[in-house]
Amino acid sequence: MSLIPEYIPVLIVGAGPAGATTSLFLTKSGINHLVIDKASFPRDKICGDALSGKVVSLFADLGLNYLDEIEANTAEFLPCLGISFVAPNGKCLSVPFRTKVAGRETAAGFISKRINFDRFLVDHLEPTRLIQQCELLSFERKADGIHALVKYAGETYPIRTEIIVGAEGDRSLVAKQLAGFVKSKNHYSAAVRAYYSGVTPGPDERHIELLFLKEALPGYLWVFPLPNGQWNVGVGMLSAKVSKRRVNLKKLMEELLQTHPLLKDRFAQARLESPVQGWGLPLGSQCWPLSGDRFLLTGDAGSMIDPFTGEGIGNAMYSGKLAAEAIKNALEARDFSAKQLKNYEIKVYAALGEELQIGTTLLKLTNYPWMFNFVVGKALKNSTLRETITCMFEDINLRDKMRNPMFYLRLLINK
């Protein structure tokens, strides 16, 4: 698209996983819309690069050949067959994933650099729906819609839209201006990440590893395998703790890789392939308003990152699907009020709320290393608990077990 339209029914700000998924589902429904992004793709995004089972299921929901393309692209996508938790005492709980998703045999997740995965999504958008290097400068809500001002090719242009979708990440202008988002260090995680090669694989080569080392609590160090023999390695910790303890995360990560008994041999021949870079993660440990008059928030703009695992791509894409459904309903009803769009917020928290609450509880558990050690120790001995934890990472609905008090009673009395 060479010209900025003066009017578009739906304006999506941000072409990352949340915004791109919203666009893909709107296109499937035949709804006219526009996606703008101030970056030019491919572009890097500091991230853990793990794609959860939600991503696989959403591609199946779109009914296209995304999974076939991903499985065939072994240079950019590595199948993930499970997750391994290392407790503070060094014991490891390996949680395998099922491989049957949406009626087909496939890995339940993948690992892919964001520079590749985000480009993959953008490449599947209709070209006329996306304008890159286009920045949202300001907007105002009026009776006849949202009046936005964007900058493109050195010029400013006005756009009027019925609904604006904030999908531009944790620094979302839409979230700040319309939902009143204010950064809180108690609901925010700081993290650093780097790419390595020459790392010795762990016992489960196709698993992502979360190491809850006592030096990094309440947080963890991660080691994720990537295609072509590379590794995504990083450490994250609650921002409030980082500030209080004056933790230098980059220095902490380097020291752990060089000296920790579980890591030093594995990284003895490792080579740093990128700078160590930092970023912030808006956690879903607090419920923010995700909708209002003429706006919706998706992904990181709505603080939907799992507080325990740090995974946010699947939740971002799932919120994009629900946003597309809410937009379709609003356009059909010609109703863009807060009451109409509230249904989106209700559905997001109905689908993801319990998961985020469990993640918040598990994050708090890392403040008590002995308790974390106890749970991992019990899981290693108790097949029922291992199965429950496996289900927790595969199916949100099965997480009800984790909310049932009897579950914890059985945990205490069973061997």
Secondary structure, 3 states (H helix, E strand, C coil): CCCCCCEEEEEEECCCHHHHHHHHHHHHCCCCCEEEECCCCCCCCCCCCEECHHHHHHHHHHCCCHHHHHHHCCCCCEEECEEEEECCCCCEEEEECCCEECCEECCCEEECCHHHHHHHHHHCCCHHHEEECEEEEEEEEECCEEEEEEEECCEEEEEEEEEEEECCCCCCHHHHHHCCCCCCHHHEEEEEEEEEECCCCCCCCCEEEEECCHHHCCEEEEEEECHHHEEEEEEEEEHHHHHHHCCCHHHHHHHHHHHCCCCCCCCCCCEECCCCEEEEEEECCCCCCCEECCEEECHHHHCCECCCCCCCHHHHHHHHHHHHHHHHHHHHHCCCCHHHHHHHHHHHHHHHHHHHHHHHHHHHHCCCHHHHHHHHHHHHHCHHHHHHHHHHHHCHHHHHHHHCHHHHHHHHHCC
